[in-house]
Amino acid sequence: MKLQAGYFADFISLLFPELCNACGESLVTGEELICTDCHYNLPFTNFHLKADNMVAQQFWGKINLEAAYAMCYFTKGGKMQHLMHQFKYKGIQKIGDMLGNIAGEQLAVSPVFSKADVIIPVPLHKSRLRKRGYNQSTCFAEGLSQKLNIPVDEHNLVRVRATETQTHRSRFLRFENMQEVFAMVNPQALINKHVILVDDVVTTGSTLEACGAELLKVEGLKLSIATIACAE
């Protein structure tokens, strides 16, 4: 029966092949979500090995961080853009979990990230969450959690005001747009904790900066940032 089921699955895959979410080529048996070639050739930054990387530098003089990290570079038309489009807009939540696992394996060797206490995803406003059905940052956070064995708290930091899209705004307008957007529900729970704040893609960093500023109001809190990708 198992042999027959295998033949049937192969037959179905010939008619309706599963495609790699990064390059669009057909997946073969044993591959899931992305092909083996894309998996090993993602544009990794190796920022977990360099403390003064370009993401960390974005926040110098703005918010105090223990460490900052982006797993991959994001370039127009590149593998990460295709992958993130499938993840954010095509409803393929498993991509976030997979990318979180890959990032978690890298950060597990970091003496800073591996010893954090809690992972907090950048929250969506409830109206955006209802429309999309999931928070992509939470998906990534859960993948990280599986590899780092650090719990995820998606309810303490909340977005209290909906904002317009940031895509075509300048850095100043993005920052201005994020003022008084986030709030803490139970700040006492984070006193003296080391928090990893996670998001999908960091561009100007205005959203992460606003979230970080709110979190750092908590007594003794230490903050690190981890994202899937950063714009080159």
Backbone as a ProteinNet text record, in pm:
[ID]
protein_1_A
[PRIMARY]
MKLQAGYFADFISLLFPELCNACGESLVTGEELICTDCHYNLPFTNFHLKADNMVAQQFWGKINLEAAYAMCYFTKGGKMQHLMHQFKYKGIQKIGDMLGNIAGEQLAVSPVFSKADVIIPVPLHKSRLRKRGYNQSTCFAEGLSQKLNIPVDEHNLVRVRATETQTHRSRFLRFENMQEVFAMVNPQALINKHVILVDDVVTTGSTLEACGAELLKVEGLKLSIATIACAE
[TERTIARY]
82.3	0	86.4	195	282.4	346.3	384.2	445.5	347.5	221	118.4	94.2	90.3	69.8	183.2	305.1	419.2	410.9	367.8	348.8	241.4	133.2	23	69.2	146.8	198.3	290	373.8	462.1	381.7	272.5	186.7	121.3	70.2	6.7	108.3	230.9	333.5	371.6	354.8	380.8	274.5	148.9	38.8	35.7	62.2	55	182.8	294.1	420.9	424	481	504.5	627.6	618.9	725.3	803.7	929.9	1014.4	964.9	946	893.8	998.5	1122.8	1227.9	1261.4	1266.1	1306.3	1198.1	1093.2	983	1003.3	1117.5	1141.5	1068	1045.4	974.1	1057.1	989	1055.2	1059.5	1159.8	1171	1140.2	1129.3	1097.7	1197.3	1143.8	1227.6	1245.4	1214.9	1224.6	1089.5	1094.4	971.7	991.8	900.3	895.3	1000.5	1127	1231.1	1318.6	1378.3	1463.6	1598.4	1669.4	1797.9	1897.4	1897.3	1990.4	1963.5	1835.9	1802.4	1832.4	1806	1830.4	1976.8	2067.4	2209.3	2269.5	2191.5	2243.3	2161.1	2089.7	2024.4	2133.2	2103.2	2205.7	2231.8	2293.8	2318.6	2415	2389.9	2474.8	2587.7	2564.7	2657.3	2675.7	2571.3	2578	2588.4	2551.3	2563.9	2710.8	2800.4	2944.1	3013.2	2934.8	2994.1	2908.2	2958.7	2880.4	2846.5	2938.2	2916	2865.7	2772.6	2717.9	2627.6	2584	2509.8	2374.1	2311.9	2184.6	2210	2311.1	2345.7	2376.9	2447.9	2485.5	2364.5	2257.1	2136.5	2078.2	2103.8	2041.9	2138.9	2262.5	2358.7	2308	2309	2264.7	2113.5	2037.9	1891	1831.7	1863.8	1822.5	1939.5	1946.7	2056.1	2026.2	2116.2	2098.7	2216	2183.7	2288.2	2348.1	2261	2305.3	2194.7	2232.4	2135.2	2174.9	2074.6	2100.3	1992.6	2031.9	1940.9	2000.4	1918.8	1971.8	2021.9	1945.5	1976.8	1969.4	2032.6	2016.3	1889.9	1821.4	1700.3	1730.5	1721.6	1746.3	1627.8	1599.3	1487.5	1507.8	1406.1	1412.1	1488.7	1543.4	1623.1	1540.1	1607.3	1540.7	1459.3	1516.1	1446.1	1320.1	1321.7	1200.9	1089.1	1120.1	1019.4	970.5	1063.1	1028.4	940.1	976.1	899.3	761.5	751.5	620.6	527.2	578.1	496.7	456.7	547.6	525.6	422.6	437.6	353.3	218.7	216.2	96.1	25.4	88.2	24.9	-17.2	-2.3	-53.5	26.8	152.1	231.6	309.1	240	296.9	416.6	420.9	530	666.3	666.7	794.2	856.8	774.8	825.7	886.2	820.7	872.1	1004.8	1013.2	1136.3	1251.3	1224.4	1328.3	1369.2	1273.2	1305.1	1395.6	1372.8	1459.4	1602	1614.3	1748.4	1819.8	1749.3	1808.4	1842.8	1754.6	1779	1904.8	1933.2	2055.8	2179.5	2169.8	2281.9	2297.3	2185.6	2191.5	2219.5	2203.4	2231.4	2378.7	2466	2609.5	2648.2	2551.7	2580.2	2569.8	2674	2667.5	2566.8	2524.6	2426.3	2284.8	2251.8	2115.3	2073.8	2166.5	2131.5	2093.7	2130.3	2102.4	1988.1	1912.9	1798.5	1686.8	1594.7	1487.2	1355.6	1329.1	1198.9	1211.1	1129.8	1123.5	990.5	994.9	872.8	864.7	760.1	743.6	686.2	726.4	663.3	514.9	425	282.5	216.1	110.9	23.6	-95.8	-152.6	-278.8	-386.9	-484.9	-588.5	-663	-677.3	-746.2	-663.5	-530.9	-441.3	-432.5	-431.8	-424.5	-548.2	-665.1	-788.2	-782.9	-730.9	-726.1	-628.2	-507.9	-405.3	-426.8	-475.7	-499.7	-385.6	-269.6	-154.7	-53	32.9	142.4	269.3	327.7	445.8	562.8	570.3	679.4	663.7	539	514.4	554.8	526.8	568.2	719.3	791.3	937.5	983.4	918.3	953.8	937.1	830.9	807	912.1	957.7	1066.6	1195.6	1224.5	1341.4	1331.5	1214	1191.3	1222.4	1186.4	1208.8	1356.6	1441.6	1584.6	1659.2	1611.2	1679.7	1623.7	1507.9	1440.5	1414.4	1370	1333.7	1186.3	1104.6	960.7	927.6	813.5	761.9	648.9	652.7	544.9	488.8	372.4	312.7	198.8	181.3	67.2	106.1	232.3	271.8	293.1	354.4	372	259.7	182.6	67	73.7	10.2	-1.1	-137.3	-136.2	-261.4	-319.6	-242	-291	-251.2	-349	-320.9	-245.7	-152.9	-73.7	-85.9	-61.1	-61.8	65.7	63.9	181.3	304.3	419.2	544.8	625.3	579.9	661.5	724.1	646.9	696.5	729.2	744.9	774.6	924.8	967	1106.4	1129.6	1258.7	1288.9	1221.9	1226.9	1166.5	1016.6	949.6	805.1	769.1	853.7	829.6	838.6	942.6	959.7	842.7	804.4	692.9	563.5	546.2	426.4	416.7	530.4	532.1	525.7	510.6	505.3	375.6	390.7	277.8	191.3	255.8	184.8	182.3	285.9	299.7	285.9	241.4	225.6	249	281.9	302.7	176.4	143.7	29.5	71.8	184.6	232.8	383.8	428.8	573.8	646.9	578.4	644.1	700	634.9	678.5	813.3	857.7	982.1	1094.3	1073.1	1175.8	1301.7	1415.5	1546.7	1556.1	1472.5	1476.4	1553.7	1609.8	1673.2	1574.6	1529.4	1426.6	1489	1449.2	1480.7	1356.5	1364.7	1255.1	1272.7	1169.5	1185.4	1086.5	1132.1	1049.4	1089.1	1017.8	1050.1	1167.1	1146.9	1252.7	1279.2	1404.2	1439.4	1489	1427.3	1470.4	1529.5	1446.5	1497.3	1508.4	1436.6	1440.6	1344.8	1256.4	1168.7	1070.1	1016.2	921.3	991.9	1106.2	1182.7	1229.3	1266	1308.5	1194.8	1074.3	958.2	923.3	926.4	900.6	1007.4	1132.6	1242.1	1237.3	1202.4	1193.3	1087.3	976.5	870.3	916.2	981.2	1029.4	1134.2	1220.7	1330.3	1285.5	1156.7	1102.3	1094.1	1100.5	1091.7	1224.1	1215.9	1334	1425.1	1551.2	1651.8	1642.4	1555.3	1538.2	1657.4	1704.4	1808.3	1743.8	1787.3	1718.7	1814.9	1774.8	1842.5	1738.4	1783.7	1693.4	1736.1	1637.4	1662.6	1555.7	1598.7	1505.1	1542.6	1445.8	1472.2	1571.6	1550.4	1633.9	1651.3	1748	1770.6	1795	1751.4	1772.2	1917.9	1976.4	2117	2128.3
-120.8	0	126.9	122.8	239.2	265.6	155.7	170.2	232	186	241	388.4	419.5	559.3	647.3	593	668.3	695.4	591.9	609.9	714.1	708.6	803	946.1	963.4	1096.1	1149.5	1058.4	1099.9	1139.7	1064.9	1094.9	1232.3	1258.6	1388.2	1501.5	1475.6	1580.5	1612.1	1513.3	1538.7	1630.6	1609.9	1691.8	1829.2	1832.3	1957.3	1971.5	2001.7	2007.4	2120.3	2089.4	2193.3	2272.5	2402.9	2489.5	2551.7	2575.1	2644.5	2787.7	2830.7	2965.3	3074.4	3035.2	3134.4	3151.3	3038.5	3046.9	3005.1	2937.1	2897.2	2765.7	2699.7	2569.8	2459.7	2346.6	2235.3	2175.2	2141.3	2072.4	1923.1	1857.2	1712.5	1646.8	1515.4	1440.3	1474.7	1506.2	1540.7	1689.5	1767.9	1913.4	1970.7	2074.7	2139.8	2291	2363.7	2509.4	2572.4	2535.3	2585.3	2468.6	2482.2	2374.7	2375	2265.4	2250.8	2357.5	2388	2489.2	2624.9	2664	2793.7	2793.8	2680.6	2671.5	2703.4	2648	2665.7	2790.2	2854.8	2974.5	3099.3	3098.7	3221.7	3325.6	3452.9	3556.7	3587.5	3492.2	3505.7	3620	3690.2	3803.1	3762.8	3657.3	3616.1	3726.1	3807	3915.1	3862.9	3736.7	3681.2	3667.5	3681.9	3671.8	3807.6	3915.8	4050.4	4148	4193.8	4277.7	4413.6	4471	4605.2	4598.6	4507.7	4492	4609.7	4613.8	4729.1	4748.1	4639.7	4654.6	4718.6	4672.1	4732.7	4881.1	4916.3	5054.6	5145.5	5087.8	5167.8	5225.5	5157.9	5199.3	5269.4	5287.6	5358	5499.7	5538.9	5672.5	5688.4	5581.4	5588.6	5506.5	5378.9	5295.6	5205.6	5170.7	5087.9	4940.1	4874.7	4733.5	4650.5	4527.7	4431.3	4375.7	4348.2	4293.1	4313.4	4310.3	4322.2	4226.1	4173.3	4065.7	4065.4	4042.5	4008	3886	3787.1	3660.9	3674	3745.4	3752.7	3896.3	3918.7	4044.6	4037	4149.5	4159.9	4250.2	4194.9	4273.7	4260	4364.6	4365	4257	4172.1	4064.9	3942.5	3945.7	3834.5	3724.9	3620.4	3506.3	3547.3	3635	3672.5	3753	3834.9	3909	3813.8	3714.3	3615.9	3536.2	3498.1	3418.2	3497.3	3623.6	3706.7	3740.4	3753.5	3779.6	3661	3540.5	3421.3	3410.4	3448.2	3441	3543.5	3668.1	3775.8	3788	3761.4	3794.1	3674.2	3556.7	3437.2	3337.5	3376.5	3295.4	3172.2	3162.3	3041.9	3063.8	3041.4	3070.7	2982.4	2862.6	2770.2	2827	2920.3	2982.1	3054.3	3122.6	3193.1	3099.4	2986.4	2886.6	2831.1	2802.1	2749.6	2849.9	2975.8	3078.2	3102	3092.9	3105.2	2993.5	2872.3	2759.6	2782	2831.3	2855.5	2963.9	3072.4	3180.8	3133.2	3050.4	2999.4	2915.3	2838.8	2759.2	2849	2961.6	3054.8	3122.6	3168.5	3245.3	3158.3	3027.8	2937.6	2941.2	2982.5	2989.3	3128.8	3221.2	3357	3363.1	3409.9	3419.9	3523.6	3613.8	3715.9	3664.6	3627.1	3585.2	3456.2	3363	3232.6	3240.3	3349.6	3362.6	3460.4	3497.7	3587.8	3515.5	3594.4	3538.8	3521.2	3607.6	3603.8	3664.2	3612.6	3664.6	3736.2	3860.7	3938.7	3981.8	3941.4	3985.5	4126.4	4201	4330.3	4304.1	4368.1	4335.8	4404.8	4341.1	4403.3	4464.2	4568.5	4619.1	4514.3	4507.3	4402.8	4405.8	4523.1	4531.3	4466.2	4488.5	4426.9	4275.6	4237.1	4095	4020.4	4082.7	4019.6	4003.5	4102.4	4099.1	3994	3988.8	3895.1	3756.9	3750	3621.4	3572.8	3634.2	3594.9	3707.4	3705.4	3801.9	3732.5	3778.9	3714.2	3716.5	3819.4	3826.8	3719.8	3687.2	3580.8	3445.8	3422	3296.5	3279.9	3386.4	3383.8	3362.2	3430.4	3418.4	3274.8	3208.8	3070.9	2975.8	3001.5	2921.2	2941.4	3065.3	3095.2	3023.4	3029.8	2970.2	2821.4	2752.8	2608.3	2573.8	2656.4	2628.1	2685.5	2798.5	2863.5	2821.4	2756.1	2716.6	2836.8	2945.8	3069	3096.2	3124.7	3141.8	3267.7	3262.7	3376.5	3441.4	3573.1	3649.6	3744.7	3711.7	3794.9	3882.4	3890	3963.5	4084	4096.4	4203.3	4335.7	4331.1	4451.9	4455.2	4562.9	4570.9	4699	4692.1	4809.5	4872.4	4992.5	5056.2	5148.9	5177.3	5265.5	5209.3	5200.9	5155.1	5264.1	5223.8	5320.3	5288.5	5390.7	5370.2	5298.3	5242.3	5171.9	5262.1	5201	5275.4	5271.3	5196.2	5161.4	5281.5	5387	5498.9	5623	5604.7	5718.1	5733.6	5857	5882.1	5832.5	5825.7	5779.8	5869.3	6002.3	6093.8	6070.1	6056.1	6035.4	5899.5	5799.5	5668.3	5677.4	5747.2	5761.3	5838.5	5946.2	6028.2	5947.8	5862.3	5779.6	5675.9	5642.4	5536.9	5589.6	5720.3	5775.6	5736	5692	5654.2	5544.9	5453.3	5343.2	5218.6	5199.1	5076.3	5103	4999.5	5011.7	4875.6	4878.5	4756.3	4721.8	4594.3	4546.7	4515.6	4445.3	4405.2	4424.1	4548.7	4574.9	4507.2	4484.7	4422.7	4284.5	4216.4	4080.7	4080.7	4198	4205.9	4276.6	4307.9	4373.5	4285.9	4347.5	4280.6	4162.7	4159.7	4052.1	4096.4	3999.1	4024.4	3983.1	4078.8	4057.3	4056.8	3957.7	3961.5	4010.9	4127.6	4185.7	4143.2	4082.4	4029.4	4092.1	4105.5	4157.6	4082.2	4109.1	4037.2	4103.9	4225.9	4294.7	4431.4	4464.2	4595.8	4681.6	4797.6	4893.3	5014.9	5111.8	5227.3	5197.8	5095.8	5061.2	5140	5222.1	5308.7	5230.1	5120.8	5040.4	4974	4913.9	4850.1	4952.3	5069.8	5175.4	5216.2	5230.1	5268.2	5158.5	5033.6	4921.4	4915.2	4928.4	4920.4	5029.3	5150.5	5262.1	5234.5	5173	5139.7	5030.3	4928.3	4818.9	4866.8	4957.1	5003	5095.2	5125.8	5198	5107.6	4975.9	4878.8	4874.3	4876	4877.9	4757.2	4785.2	4680.4	4596.9	4632.4	4551	4567.4	4456.3	4455.3	4411.9	4472.9	4451.8	4411	4309.5	4271.4	4265.1	4273.4	4272.8	4163	4089.9	3986.7	3996.5	3997.9	4004.1	3897.9	3869.3	3774.3	3833.3	3959.9	4019.5	4168.5	4223.3	4368	4414.5	4534.5	4590.8	4630.7	4591.2	4627.7	4774.4
0	0	0	78.4	84.5	-51.2	-121.8	-252.6	-351.7	-344.1	-431.7	-401.8	-271.8	-231.8	-283.1	-282.1	-330.9	-479.6	-556	-699.6	-729.1	-649.1	-669.7	-641.7	-533.9	-498.9	-609.3	-666.1	-775.2	-898.5	-924.4	-1039.7	-1023.4	-902.5	-874.8	-888.9	-844.3	-852	-996.2	-1084.8	-1226.1	-1285.6	-1241.9	-1292.2	-1227.4	-1095.9	-1019.7	-936.2	-998.3	-924.3	-821.5	-705.7	-605.8	-649	-633.4	-682	-566.7	-591.4	-494.2	-479.3	-356.5	-330.8	-349.1	-376	-398.2	-545.7	-620.6	-760.9	-859	-809.5	-896.7	-968.4	-948.6	-1010.4	-933.2	-1000.5	-936.7	-824.2	-714.1	-604	-633.2	-582.5	-597.7	-464.3	-465.7	-344.3	-233.3	-116.4	-1.7	18	-84.2	-71	-28.6	53	99.7	102.7	43	41.5	-49.2	-32.4	-123.5	-166	-282.5	-333.2	-260.2	-273.9	-204.9	-248.4	-378.6	-429.3	-365.4	-358.3	-296.8	-147.8	-83.4	61.1	93	15.3	44	-21.3	-104.9	-172.3	-141.8	-30.2	13.4	42.4	24.6	43.6	191.9	260.3	403.9	432.7	542.3	582.5	676.6	755.8	863.2	967.8	986	1084.7	1228	1251.5	1386.7	1426.8	1328.7	1356	1362.3	1340.8	1335.5	1415.9	1528.5	1619.5	1558.4	1480.7	1426.4	1282.7	1257	1122.8	1085.3	959.3	909.1	977.9	1025.7	1098	1234.1	1303.9	1432.6	1416.3	1310.9	1288	1263.5	1207.9	1184.2	1313	1424.7	1550.3	1645	1602.3	1686.1	1713.5	1838.7	1877.8	1883.9	1857.5	1858.2	1972.9	1977.6	2090	2128.5	2255.4	2304.9	2279.5	2208	2175.2	2225.7	2263.8	2295.3	2166.5	2068.7	1939.9	1837.5	1710.5	1602.4	1490.7	1420.7	1324	1217.3	1094	984.9	917.7	889	836.6	693.1	608.2	465.5	415	300.1	229.2	143.7	135.1	54.1	-64.3	-185.3	-305.9	-400.2	-474.4	-567.7	-673.1	-687.6	-785.6	-740.2	-618.1	-567.5	-502.6	-458.9	-397.2	-274.6	-192.6	-70	-99	-203.6	-237.1	-277.9	-359.5	-399.9	-279.5	-194.7	-77.4	18.8	43.4	134.8	77.7	-53.5	-114.9	-92	-109.9	-86.2	61	146.5	291.3	338.5	295.6	348.2	278.5	148.5	71.7	9	13.6	-42.7	65.8	189.9	300.1	335.5	288.8	317.6	447.8	559.2	690.6	723.8	668.4	698.8	659.4	564.7	525.4	644.5	722.9	840	941.2	963.5	1056.7	1007.4	876.9	818.5	831.5	797.5	806.7	951.7	1042.5	1184.8	1232.6	1182.6	1216.9	1167.1	1043.3	987.1	1067.4	1097.2	1175.9	1316.3	1372.9	1507.6	1517.3	1412.2	1410.4	1409.3	1339	1338.7	1475.1	1530.3	1655.4	1777.5	1763.2	1875.4	1915.5	1822.8	1854.7	1904.9	1907.8	1955.3	2107.2	2177.5	2323.2	2371.1	2282.3	2318.9	2295.9	2173.9	2140.1	2211	2224.5	2282.3	2429.4	2496	2638.7	2668.2	2565.6	2587.1	2663.8	2717.1	2800	2725	2629.9	2562.6	2422.9	2330	2193.2	2174.9	2125.7	2105.2	1958.7	1887.3	1749.2	1741.1	1639.1	1613.1	1586.3	1661.9	1648.3	1529.7	1478.4	1379.9	1451.6	1394.5	1447.8	1423.8	1513	1503.9	1370.8	1310.1	1181.1	1071.2	1072.9	975.1	999.1	1126.6	1160.8	1111.6	1125.6	1076.6	925.1	856.4	710.3	659.9	719.1	672.2	730.6	853.9	917.3	1004.6	995	1076.3	1075.7	1177.2	1187.2	1140.1	1031.2	976.1	1073.5	1157.5	1254.8	1362.9	1397.2	1493.9	1437.9	1310.1	1246.2	1254.2	1222.7	1229.8	1373.6	1467.6	1608.9	1658.5	1615.6	1658.8	1603.8	1480.7	1426.2	1503.3	1539.3	1623.3	1757.7	1817	1948.8	1950.3	1842.8	1835.2	1842.6	1783	1780.7	1901.7	1953.2	2066.1	2201.3	2199.7	2323.4	2414.1	2350	2419.5	2390.5	2491.8	2468.9	2389.5	2320.1	2244.9	2324.6	2335.1	2398.5	2293.3	2238.6	2133.9	2184.3	2317	2371.3	2457.8	2493.9	2584.8	2512.6	2396.4	2315	2211.4	2211.8	2121.6	2039.2	1923	1835.7	1862.1	1917	1959.6	1854.3	1750.8	1644.5	1509.4	1420.1	1284.2	1209.7	1125	1048.1	900	819.2	675.3	633	513.1	464	464.8	494.7	504.9	374.6	277.6	161.6	91.4	66.9	-12.8	71.4	200.9	288.2	308.6	332.9	368.4	510.9	550.5	686.6	790.6	772	869.5	879.5	764.9	767.2	825.6	800.7	861.1	1012.2	1060.6	1204.6	1265.4	1200.1	1248.3	1250.2	1150.4	1139.2	1250.6	1313	1414.6	1557	1574.6	1708.5	1779.9	1905.2	1991.5	1928.1	1859.1	1794	1881.7	1964.8	2042.5	2192.3	2265	2409.5	2473.8	2603	2679.7	2757.3	2765	2842.7	2985.9	3001	3133.7	3141.1	3153.9	3154.3	3269.8	3381.5	3497.9	3464.5	3370.7	3335.3	3264.5	3218.3	3143	3218.8	3343.8	3423.4	3428.2	3395.6	3396.6	3299.2	3197.5	3098.7	2973.7	2905.8	2776	2668.1	2588.2	2486.5	2347.5	2265	2122.5	2050	1991.9	1913.9	1768.9	1708.9	1573.6	1476.4	1352.8	1243.2	1116.5	1006	882.9	809	759.2	684.1	746.1	768.5	819.9	704	687.3	584.4	655.6	690	764.9	913.9	962.2	1103.4	1190	1130.6	1209.5	1295	1243.6	1321.2	1438.4	1412	1519.9	1622.3	1576.7	1668.6	1761.3	1705.1	1787	1887.1	1842.4	1934	2042.7	2000.7	2095.3	2200	2158.6	2253.2	2359.6	2318.1	2413.6	2509.3	2457.4	2541.9	2641.7	2598.6	2684.1	2796.5	2800.2	2915.1	3037.5	3014.9	3123.7	3200.4	3331.3	3416.9	3390.5	3363.6	3350.3	3223.6	3131.7	3011.1	2916.8	2862.1	2759.2	2628.5	2519.1	2392	2280.8	2204.5	2081.2	1970.1	1846.8	1731.2	1634.8	1583.9	1482.5	1374.6	1249.7	1137.9	1034.1	946.7	838.9	739.8	704.7	600.3	622.8	552.8	554.7	412	383.1	250	233.7	121	95.1	60
[MASK]
++++++++++++++++++++++++++++++++++++++++++++++++++++++++++++++++++++++++++++++++++++++++++++++++++++++++++++++++++++++++++++++++++++++++++++++++++++++++++++++++++++++++++++++++++++++++++++++++++++++++++++++++++++++++++++++++++++++++

